[in-house]
Amino acid sequence: MPAGYLALVLHAHLPFVRHPEYDDFLEEDWLYEAITETYIPLLDIFDGLERDGVDWRLTMSVTPTLAAMLSDPLLQYRYLRYLDNLIALASKELERTRWESEFHVLAQMYHGRFTRAREVFVNQYSNNLLTGFRRFYDTGKLELITCGATHGFLPLMDNNANACRAQIEIGCREFERHFGRRPQGIWLPECGYIEGIEKLLDDAGVRYFFTDTHGVLFATPRPKFGIYAPIQCPGTNVAALGRDTESSKQVWSAIEGYPGDYNYRDFYRDVGFDLDYDYIKPHLHQTGIRSLLGIKYYKITGRTDHKVPYEPHVALAKAAEHAGNFMFNREKQVEWLTGSLDGRPPLIVAPYDAELFGHWWFEGPDWINLLLRKIHFDQETVKMITVPEYLDRHPHLQLAQPTLSSWGYKGYCEVWLEGSNDWIYRHLHEGADRMVELAKNYGSPTQVQRRALNQAARELLLAQSSDWAFILKTGTMADYARERTRLHVVNLNHLYEQIKGNDIDEPWLTEIERRHNLFPDLDYRVYA
C-alpha cells in the first residue's frame, strides 16, 4: 500500500455559446480553442497511457453546458470549419517560413498538431469527443463528475431552494444522458458552497463534492485531519473534500507556478497580431478584427517585450523537470503527514481548471502525461486515486459541517457579487420565483404550453450562468456577458407573461428553441 494518495481533478467547463443566427461568431472560438488545445491532447494522453500499461487515475468534470456543445451537430460542423482554416494557415506558414529554420520547425509542429486534431475528432470519435471521455470513464481510470446545469453560483441562489435543486438535478440528469449513469461526484460551480447544499446533493444521489481549502479547514467541528481526509456532512451520506494549497500553488501561482517558466510558450504572442494584416485576413472572422489564431512562435523569455523563438524540445524537458519536482514534493508531503492521521493514508486533492492545461499553459498536457507516468514507474510512496476508490477503502469519516466558501479572490463569493455585477441578482431571483410559480401552477399543460414552460426553464438556467458575472468582474468581453444576461432574462419574462396570458407566440418560441437548444430532455417540473 502507498503511504498516501493524490487526486488530480480537472474542471472542464465553458459557458453555452452557440449562435445559429450568425454564420460566424467570435465567442464560439472559446470552445474550438479548448477542443484543439486541451480536450483532444488529453484524450491522446489517455490513449498513450492505456497503450503503455500505465495504472493511471484522473478526475474530470464535464459540465452540462460543455457536454451540450460537444454533442451539438452545428458546433461540430463549425469546429471542423475552424480547424480546416487553421490547417490552411499552417500550410501557408510552412511556405512562408521555409528559409527561417527556427520558425519553420514550429510551423511544422502546428501543421502536425492541427491535422492530428482533425484525425482524432473525425476518424476516432466521429465528431463527438464525449465518446472518448465515456470510453475512459467506463474503464474506471477516468472518474467523470458533473456540475450545476449551467454553472449557476449556488451560494447566491440559496433564497430559492427549488432553483438550487434544479441546477443540481438537471446537471445529474444530463450527465446520465451523456454517460449512461448518474454521477457519484459534482464540481460545485466556482467551488461555491453554502450550508444546505449537501442535502440537495444527497437527494440527487451525489456522493462527494469539492470546496476550496477553507471550506473544509474551517468546518465545525474543526477536522482532525485538516484537508488531508474527506469529511462527512451531518445528516447526509455526502463527503466534502478541500483543495490542497501547497500543490495548487506550484501550478497556479503567477510568481512560483510552473506555467510562468521562461522556456514555455508565450500565450499572447500570436500570428493573428504579429503578421501582416492582408496575409492573415482570409483566416480571421468575417468582421475582419484581428484575433488570436493559435499559432504562436515565441517563448515567454522574460519580463520583456523582446521574445526569443520557442524551442519545443527545451520546453518538453522543462515539463519533465516540473513533473518530477511536483511528484517529489508530493512524496515529501506524504512522508511528513504519515503517522499523523491515526493510520489513515493522507489524500491530497489537487484541483485545477482543465483549460489551463494546453490552452493557457501549452505544455500542460505534457506535464500531466509525464506526471502520471513518473508516479506509476518511479516511486511507491504516492499513488493516484479517484475519490470513490478512496471512500470505498476508508468509509469512516469525521462528521463536520463545511463553511461558506468559494474559490477566487478572497474565497467568499466576492468575484461574483461586487459593483460590476451585483445588478444581475434581483433579476435572477425574480426569474427563479417566476419559474417555480409556473412549475407549481401548470401541472397539465397543453403541448405548446409545455414547450414554453421548458424553454422558460432553459432561459432562466442560461441567465444564471456564473460565467457572466465573472466576465463582468474581469472586464473582458463584458458587453457580451451583459447582453447574454439581459437576453435570457427578457426571454424568460416574455414567456412568463405569454404563458400566464394564454397567448404564446409560437413562431417566436420556435426561434428561441432553435437558438437556445441545450438540455433536450429538460422537464420544467423539476422546479416544482
C-alpha positions as CSV (number, residue, x, y, z in Angstrom):
1,M,0.0,0.0,0.0
2,P,1.3,3.5,-0.7
3,A,1.9,6.0,2.1
4,G,-0.7,8.4,0.6
5,Y,-2.8,9.3,-2.4
6,L,-3.1,12.1,-4.9
7,A,-6.4,13.0,-6.6
8,L,-5.8,15.2,-9.6
9,V,-9.0,17.0,-10.6
10,L,-9.6,18.9,-13.8
11,H,-12.7,21.1,-14.1
12,A,-13.6,21.2,-17.8
13,H,-16.2,23.9,-18.3
14,L,-17.3,26.5,-20.8
15,P,-20.5,28.6,-20.9
16,F,-23.1,27.7,-23.5
17,V,-22.1,29.8,-26.5
18,R,-24.0,28.8,-29.7
19,H,-25.2,31.3,-32.3
20,P,-27.0,29.7,-35.2
21,E,-28.4,33.2,-36.1
22,Y,-24.9,34.1,-37.3
23,D,-22.7,32.2,-39.8
24,D,-19.6,33.2,-37.9
25,F,-19.3,34.2,-34.2
26,L,-16.2,35.2,-32.4
27,E,-17.0,33.8,-28.9
28,E,-17.6,30.3,-30.3
29,D,-13.8,30.2,-30.6
30,W,-13.7,29.6,-26.8
31,L,-15.0,26.1,-27.5
32,Y,-12.9,25.4,-30.6
33,E,-9.7,26.5,-28.9
34,A,-10.4,24.3,-25.9
35,I,-11.1,21.3,-28.1
36,T,-7.8,21.7,-30.1
37,E,-5.5,22.7,-27.3
38,T,-7.0,20.9,-24.2
39,Y,-9.6,18.2,-24.8
40,I,-8.0,16.4,-27.8
41,P,-4.5,16.4,-26.3
42,L,-5.9,15.0,-23.0
43,L,-7.7,12.2,-24.9
44,D,-4.4,11.5,-26.8
45,I,-2.6,11.2,-23.5
46,F,-5.2,8.8,-22.1
47,D,-4.7,6.6,-25.2
48,G,-1.0,6.6,-24.7
49,L,-1.2,5.7,-21.0
50,E,-3.5,2.8,-21.8
51,R,-1.2,1.6,-24.6
52,D,1.8,1.6,-22.4
53,G,0.2,-0.1,-19.4
54,V,0.3,2.8,-17.0
55,D,-2.0,2.4,-14.0
56,W,-3.3,6.0,-14.0
57,R,-6.2,7.8,-12.4
58,L,-7.6,11.2,-13.0
59,T,-10.9,13.0,-12.1
60,M,-12.5,15.4,-14.6
61,S,-15.8,17.3,-14.6
62,V,-17.6,17.7,-17.9
63,T,-20.1,20.4,-17.2
64,P,-23.6,20.1,-18.7
65,T,-23.1,23.2,-20.9
66,L,-19.8,21.8,-22.2
67,A,-21.4,18.4,-22.9
68,A,-24.2,20.1,-24.7
69,M,-21.8,22.0,-27.0
70,L,-19.5,19.0,-27.7
71,S,-22.6,16.9,-28.8
72,D,-24.2,19.7,-30.9
73,P,-24.1,19.0,-34.7
74,L,-23.9,22.6,-35.6
75,L,-20.9,23.3,-33.4
76,Q,-19.3,20.1,-34.5
77,Y,-19.6,21.3,-38.1
78,R,-18.3,24.7,-37.3
79,Y,-15.3,23.3,-35.4
80,L,-14.3,21.4,-38.5
81,R,-14.5,24.6,-40.5
82,Y,-12.4,26.3,-37.8
83,L,-9.8,23.5,-37.9
84,D,-9.6,23.4,-41.7
85,N,-8.9,27.2,-41.6
86,L,-6.1,26.6,-39.2
87,I,-4.7,23.8,-41.3
88,A,-4.8,26.1,-44.4
89,L,-3.0,28.9,-42.4
90,A,-0.4,26.4,-41.1
91,S,0.2,25.3,-44.7
92,K,0.9,28.9,-45.8
93,E,3.2,29.2,-42.8
94,L,5.2,26.2,-44.0
95,E,5.9,28.1,-47.2
96,R,6.5,31.5,-45.6
97,T,9.0,30.2,-43.0
98,R,10.9,27.8,-45.3
99,W,14.1,29.8,-45.1
100,E,13.7,30.6,-41.3
101,S,14.7,27.3,-39.6
102,E,13.7,28.4,-36.1
103,F,10.2,29.2,-37.2
104,H,9.9,26.6,-39.9
105,V,10.2,23.8,-37.3
106,L,7.4,25.4,-35.4
107,A,5.2,25.8,-38.5
108,Q,5.7,22.0,-39.0
109,M,4.7,21.4,-35.4
110,Y,1.5,23.4,-35.7
111,H,0.6,21.8,-39.0
112,G,1.1,18.4,-37.5
113,R,-1.0,19.2,-34.4
114,F,-3.9,20.6,-36.4
115,T,-4.0,17.7,-38.8
116,R,-3.8,15.3,-35.9
117,A,-6.6,17.0,-34.1
118,R,-8.8,16.6,-37.3
119,E,-7.9,12.9,-37.5
120,V,-8.8,12.3,-33.8
121,F,-12.0,14.4,-34.0
122,V,-13.4,12.9,-37.2
123,N,-12.0,9.4,-37.5
124,Q,-11.5,8.4,-33.9
125,Y,-14.5,10.0,-32.2
126,S,-16.9,10.7,-35.1
127,N,-17.1,14.4,-34.3
128,N,-18.2,13.8,-30.6
129,L,-15.4,13.9,-28.0
130,L,-17.9,12.7,-25.3
131,T,-17.5,9.3,-26.9
132,G,-13.8,9.4,-25.9
133,F,-14.3,10.6,-22.4
134,R,-17.0,8.0,-21.8
135,R,-14.7,5.2,-23.0
136,F,-12.1,6.0,-20.4
137,Y,-14.8,6.6,-17.8
138,D,-16.0,3.0,-18.4
139,T,-12.5,1.7,-17.7
140,G,-12.6,3.2,-14.2
141,K,-9.3,5.1,-14.8
142,L,-11.0,8.4,-15.6
143,E,-13.6,9.5,-13.0
144,L,-16.1,11.8,-14.6
145,I,-18.3,14.1,-12.5
146,T,-21.0,16.6,-13.2
147,C,-21.6,20.3,-12.3
148,G,-24.6,22.6,-11.8
149,A,-26.6,22.6,-15.0
150,T,-25.3,26.0,-16.3
151,H,-22.7,26.6,-13.6
152,G,-25.1,28.7,-11.6
153,F,-23.4,30.1,-8.5
154,L,-25.3,28.3,-5.7
155,P,-24.4,30.5,-2.6
156,L,-26.2,33.4,-4.3
157,M,-29.3,31.3,-5.2
158,D,-30.0,29.9,-1.7
159,N,-33.1,32.2,-1.3
160,N,-34.8,29.7,-3.7
161,A,-34.2,26.1,-2.8
162,N,-36.0,24.9,-5.9
163,A,-33.7,26.8,-8.2
164,C,-30.7,25.3,-6.4
165,R,-32.2,21.9,-6.6
166,A,-32.9,22.3,-10.3
167,Q,-29.3,23.3,-11.1
168,I,-28.1,20.1,-9.3
169,E,-30.7,17.7,-10.5
170,I,-30.6,18.8,-14.2
171,G,-26.8,18.5,-14.0
172,C,-27.1,14.9,-12.8
173,R,-29.8,14.0,-15.5
174,E,-27.7,15.5,-18.3
175,F,-24.7,13.6,-17.1
176,E,-26.7,10.3,-17.1
177,R,-28.0,11.1,-20.6
178,H,-24.4,11.5,-22.0
179,F,-22.5,9.0,-19.9
180,G,-25.0,6.2,-19.1
181,R,-25.3,6.5,-15.3
182,R,-25.7,9.0,-12.5
183,P,-22.6,10.8,-11.3
184,Q,-21.0,10.0,-8.0
185,G,-19.4,13.4,-7.6
186,I,-20.0,17.0,-8.5
187,W,-18.0,20.1,-9.0
188,L,-19.9,22.9,-7.3
189,P,-19.8,25.9,-9.7
190,E,-16.8,28.1,-8.7
191,C,-16.4,25.7,-5.7
192,G,-19.3,27.8,-4.2
193,Y,-20.7,26.2,-1.1
194,I,-23.3,27.3,1.5
195,E,-24.8,25.2,4.2
196,G,-27.8,23.2,3.0
197,I,-26.4,22.3,-0.5
198,E,-25.2,19.0,0.9
199,K,-28.9,17.9,1.5
200,L,-29.8,18.7,-2.2
201,L,-26.7,16.7,-3.3
202,D,-27.8,13.8,-1.0
203,D,-31.3,13.9,-2.6
204,A,-29.7,13.7,-6.0
205,G,-27.6,10.7,-5.1
206,V,-24.3,12.6,-5.2
207,R,-21.6,11.1,-3.0
208,Y,-18.9,13.9,-2.8
209,F,-18.0,17.4,-3.8
210,F,-15.0,19.8,-3.6
211,T,-14.5,23.1,-1.8
212,D,-11.6,25.5,-1.6
213,T,-9.3,24.9,1.3
214,H,-11.1,27.0,3.9
215,G,-14.5,25.4,3.2
216,V,-13.2,22.2,4.9
217,L,-10.5,23.6,7.1
218,F,-12.9,25.9,8.9
219,A,-15.6,23.3,9.3
220,T,-17.4,22.7,12.6
221,P,-16.0,20.9,14.5
222,R,-12.5,21.6,13.1
223,P,-11.5,18.5,11.1
224,K,-9.0,16.4,12.9
225,F,-7.1,15.6,9.8
226,G,-7.4,19.0,8.2
227,I,-7.8,18.9,4.4
228,Y,-6.0,15.5,4.1
229,A,-9.1,13.4,4.6
230,P,-12.7,13.9,3.5
231,I,-15.3,15.0,6.0
232,Q,-18.9,13.8,6.0
233,C,-21.6,16.4,6.1
234,P,-24.0,15.9,9.0
235,G,-27.3,14.1,8.3
236,T,-26.2,13.0,4.8
237,N,-24.0,10.5,3.0
238,V,-22.1,13.3,1.2
239,A,-18.4,13.8,1.7
240,A,-16.6,17.2,1.2
241,L,-13.0,17.4,0.1
242,G,-10.8,20.5,0.5
243,R,-8.2,21.8,-2.0
244,D,-4.6,21.3,-1.0
245,T,-3.0,24.7,-1.1
246,E,0.6,23.5,-1.5
247,S,0.1,21.5,-4.7
248,S,-2.2,24.2,-6.1
249,K,0.4,27.0,-5.5
250,Q,3.0,25.1,-7.5
251,V,0.8,25.2,-10.6
252,W,-1.4,28.3,-10.2
253,S,0.9,30.9,-8.7
254,A,1.9,33.6,-11.2
255,I,5.2,34.0,-9.3
256,E,6.1,30.5,-8.3
257,G,3.9,28.4,-10.6
258,Y,5.3,26.2,-13.4
259,P,3.4,27.8,-16.3
260,G,5.4,31.0,-15.9
261,D,8.8,29.4,-16.7
262,Y,10.6,31.5,-19.4
263,N,11.1,28.4,-21.6
264,Y,7.4,27.8,-22.0
265,R,5.4,29.1,-24.9
266,D,4.1,32.7,-24.7
267,F,0.3,32.7,-24.9
268,Y,0.0,36.3,-26.1
269,R,2.4,36.4,-29.0
270,D,0.2,35.1,-31.8
271,V,0.4,35.4,-35.6
272,G,-3.1,37.0,-35.5
273,F,-1.4,40.1,-34.3
274,D,2.2,39.6,-35.4
275,L,1.8,39.1,-39.1
276,D,0.8,41.4,-42.0
277,Y,-2.9,42.1,-42.0
278,D,-3.6,41.3,-45.6
279,Y,-1.8,37.9,-45.2
280,I,-3.9,36.8,-42.2
281,K,-7.2,38.5,-43.2
282,P,-8.6,35.4,-45.0
283,H,-8.2,33.4,-41.7
284,L,-9.9,36.0,-39.5
285,H,-13.5,36.2,-38.6
286,Q,-15.9,37.9,-41.1
287,T,-15.7,41.2,-39.1
288,G,-12.0,41.3,-40.0
289,I,-10.9,42.1,-36.5
290,R,-7.5,40.7,-35.5
291,S,-7.8,37.9,-33.1
292,L,-5.7,35.0,-31.7
293,L,-5.3,32.3,-34.3
294,G,-3.4,29.7,-32.2
295,I,0.0,29.8,-33.9
296,K,2.5,31.3,-31.5
297,Y,6.2,31.3,-32.3
298,Y,7.8,32.7,-29.1
299,K,8.7,31.6,-25.6
300,I,7.9,33.6,-22.5
301,T,11.6,34.6,-22.5
302,G,11.2,37.0,-19.5
303,R,9.6,40.2,-18.4
304,T,10.4,41.9,-21.7
305,D,8.9,42.8,-25.0
306,H,11.8,41.1,-26.8
307,K,10.8,37.5,-27.2
308,V,13.0,34.6,-28.3
309,P,11.7,31.8,-30.7
310,Y,10.1,28.9,-28.9
311,E,12.1,25.6,-28.6
312,P,9.7,22.6,-28.2
313,H,12.4,20.2,-27.0
314,V,13.6,22.6,-24.4
315,A,10.1,23.2,-23.2
316,L,9.4,19.4,-23.0
317,A,12.5,18.8,-20.9
318,K,11.3,21.6,-18.6
319,A,7.9,20.0,-18.3
320,A,9.6,16.7,-17.4
321,E,11.6,18.5,-14.7
322,H,8.5,20.2,-13.4
323,A,6.6,16.9,-13.3
324,G,9.4,15.3,-11.3
325,N,9.5,18.2,-9.0
326,F,5.8,18.1,-8.4
327,M,6.0,14.3,-7.7
328,F,9.0,14.8,-5.3
329,N,7.1,17.4,-3.4
330,R,4.0,15.2,-3.0
331,E,6.3,12.3,-1.8
332,K,7.8,14.6,0.9
333,Q,4.4,16.0,1.8
334,V,3.0,12.4,2.3
335,E,6.1,11.3,4.2
336,W,5.7,14.3,6.5
337,L,2.0,13.6,7.1
338,T,2.4,9.8,7.6
339,G,1.6,8.8,11.1
340,S,-0.3,12.0,11.9
341,L,-3.7,10.7,10.6
342,D,-4.2,7.8,13.0
343,G,-3.1,5.3,10.4
344,R,-5.2,6.7,7.6
345,P,-3.2,7.4,4.4
346,P,-3.5,11.1,3.5
347,L,-5.4,12.2,0.4
348,I,-4.0,15.2,-1.4
349,V,-6.7,16.9,-3.6
350,A,-5.2,19.0,-6.4
351,P,-8.0,20.7,-8.5
352,Y,-7.4,22.9,-11.5
353,D,-9.3,24.4,-14.4
354,A,-8.9,21.9,-17.3
355,E,-8.4,24.6,-19.8
356,L,-5.2,25.7,-18.0
357,F,-3.6,22.6,-19.5
358,G,-3.0,23.2,-23.2
359,H,-4.8,26.4,-23.8
360,W,-3.2,28.8,-21.3
361,W,-0.2,26.5,-20.4
362,F,0.7,25.0,-23.8
363,E,2.9,22.3,-22.2
364,G,0.3,21.4,-19.5
365,P,-0.9,18.2,-21.2
366,D,2.7,17.0,-21.5
367,W,3.2,17.8,-17.8
368,I,0.1,15.7,-16.9
369,N,1.3,12.8,-19.1
370,L,4.8,12.8,-17.6
371,L,3.5,13.2,-14.0
372,L,1.2,10.2,-14.4
373,R,4.0,8.1,-15.9
374,K,6.5,9.1,-13.2
375,I,4.1,8.4,-10.4
376,H,3.5,4.9,-11.9
377,F,7.0,3.9,-12.7
378,D,9.4,6.0,-10.5
379,Q,8.2,5.7,-6.9
380,E,5.9,3.8,-4.5
381,T,5.1,6.5,-1.9
382,V,2.2,8.2,-3.6
383,K,-0.4,6.7,-5.9
384,M,-3.1,8.3,-8.0
385,I,-6.7,7.6,-6.9
386,T,-10.2,8.7,-7.5
387,V,-12.5,9.8,-4.7
388,P,-14.9,6.9,-4.9
389,E,-11.9,4.5,-4.6
390,Y,-10.7,6.3,-1.5
391,L,-14.1,6.4,0.1
392,D,-14.6,2.7,-0.5
393,R,-11.3,1.9,1.2
394,H,-11.8,4.4,4.0
395,P,-15.5,4.8,4.6
396,H,-15.4,6.1,8.2
397,L,-15.2,9.9,8.0
398,Q,-15.4,12.6,10.6
399,L,-18.8,14.4,10.8
400,A,-18.2,18.1,10.3
401,Q,-20.2,21.0,8.8
402,P,-18.3,22.8,6.0
403,T,-18.4,26.5,5.9
404,L,-19.4,29.1,3.3
405,S,-16.7,29.4,0.7
406,S,-15.8,29.8,-3.0
407,W,-12.6,29.9,-4.8
408,G,-11.4,33.1,-6.5
409,Y,-10.4,36.4,-4.9
410,K,-10.6,36.2,-1.1
411,G,-12.6,33.0,-1.2
412,Y,-16.0,34.2,-0.1
413,C,-18.0,34.9,-3.3
414,E,-16.7,38.5,-3.9
415,V,-15.8,37.8,-7.5
416,W,-19.5,37.0,-8.2
417,L,-21.0,39.7,-6.1
418,E,-19.5,43.2,-6.3
419,G,-20.0,46.5,-8.0
420,S,-19.7,45.4,-11.6
421,N,-22.2,42.6,-11.4
422,D,-24.5,43.0,-8.4
423,W,-27.3,44.4,-10.6
424,I,-28.0,40.9,-12.2
425,Y,-29.2,39.2,-9.0
426,R,-32.5,41.0,-8.5
427,H,-33.5,39.8,-12.0
428,L,-32.2,36.2,-11.4
429,H,-34.1,36.0,-8.1
430,E,-37.3,37.2,-9.6
431,G,-36.9,34.9,-12.6
432,A,-36.4,31.9,-10.2
433,D,-39.5,32.8,-8.3
434,R,-41.5,33.1,-11.5
435,M,-40.2,29.7,-12.7
436,V,-41.2,28.0,-9.5
437,E,-44.6,29.6,-9.7
438,L,-45.1,28.4,-13.3
439,A,-44.0,24.8,-12.4
440,K,-46.4,24.6,-9.5
441,N,-49.4,26.1,-11.3
442,Y,-49.2,24.3,-14.7
443,G,-49.4,20.6,-13.9
444,S,-51.3,19.6,-17.0
445,P,-50.2,22.0,-19.8
446,T,-51.0,21.8,-23.5
447,Q,-48.3,20.8,-25.8
448,V,-47.4,24.4,-26.7
449,Q,-47.6,25.4,-23.0
450,R,-45.2,22.6,-22.2
451,R,-42.7,23.8,-24.8
452,A,-43.0,27.3,-23.4
453,L,-42.5,26.1,-19.9
454,N,-39.5,24.1,-20.7
455,Q,-38.0,27.0,-22.7
456,A,-38.6,29.3,-19.8
457,A,-36.5,26.9,-17.6
458,R,-33.7,27.0,-20.2
459,E,-33.7,30.8,-20.3
460,L,-33.5,31.0,-16.5
461,L,-30.7,28.5,-16.4
462,L,-28.7,30.3,-19.1
463,A,-29.2,33.6,-17.3
464,Q,-27.9,32.0,-14.1
465,S,-24.5,31.0,-15.5
466,S,-21.8,32.3,-13.2
467,D,-19.6,33.0,-16.2
468,W,-21.5,36.2,-17.0
469,A,-20.9,37.6,-13.5
470,F,-17.2,36.5,-13.7
471,I,-16.7,38.2,-17.1
472,L,-18.4,41.4,-15.9
473,K,-15.9,41.4,-13.0
474,T,-12.8,40.8,-15.1
475,G,-14.0,43.3,-17.8
476,T,-13.0,41.0,-20.7
477,M,-15.9,40.6,-23.2
478,A,-18.1,42.4,-20.7
479,D,-20.5,43.7,-23.4
480,Y,-21.2,40.1,-24.4
481,A,-21.8,38.9,-20.9
482,R,-24.1,41.8,-20.2
483,E,-26.1,41.1,-23.3
484,R,-26.4,37.4,-22.6
485,T,-27.7,38.1,-19.1
486,R,-30.2,40.7,-20.4
487,L,-31.4,38.5,-23.3
488,H,-32.2,35.4,-21.2
489,V,-33.9,37.5,-18.5
490,V,-36.1,39.2,-21.1
491,N,-36.9,35.9,-22.8
492,L,-37.9,34.4,-19.5
493,N,-40.2,37.3,-18.7
494,H,-41.8,37.3,-22.1
495,L,-42.5,33.5,-21.8
496,Y,-43.9,34.1,-18.3
497,E,-46.3,36.7,-19.5
498,Q,-47.4,34.7,-22.5
499,I,-48.0,31.6,-20.5
500,K,-49.9,33.4,-17.8
501,G,-51.9,35.2,-20.5
502,N,-52.5,32.1,-22.5
503,D,-51.2,33.9,-25.6
504,I,-48.0,32.1,-26.7
505,D,-46.2,33.5,-29.7
506,E,-45.4,30.1,-31.3
507,P,-43.2,31.3,-34.2
508,W,-41.1,33.3,-31.7
509,L,-41.0,30.3,-29.3
510,T,-39.8,28.1,-32.1
511,E,-37.0,30.5,-32.9
512,I,-35.6,30.8,-29.4
513,E,-35.9,27.0,-29.0
514,R,-33.7,26.8,-32.1
515,R,-31.2,29.2,-30.7
516,H,-31.0,28.0,-27.1
517,N,-31.4,24.3,-27.6
518,L,-29.5,22.8,-24.7
519,F,-30.9,20.1,-22.5
520,P,-33.4,18.5,-24.9
521,D,-34.9,16.3,-22.2
522,L,-35.5,19.1,-19.8
523,D,-38.7,18.8,-17.7
524,Y,-39.8,22.1,-16.2
525,R,-41.5,20.2,-13.3
526,V,-38.0,19.9,-11.7
527,Y,-38.8,23.4,-10.4
528,A,-41.9,22.2,-8.5
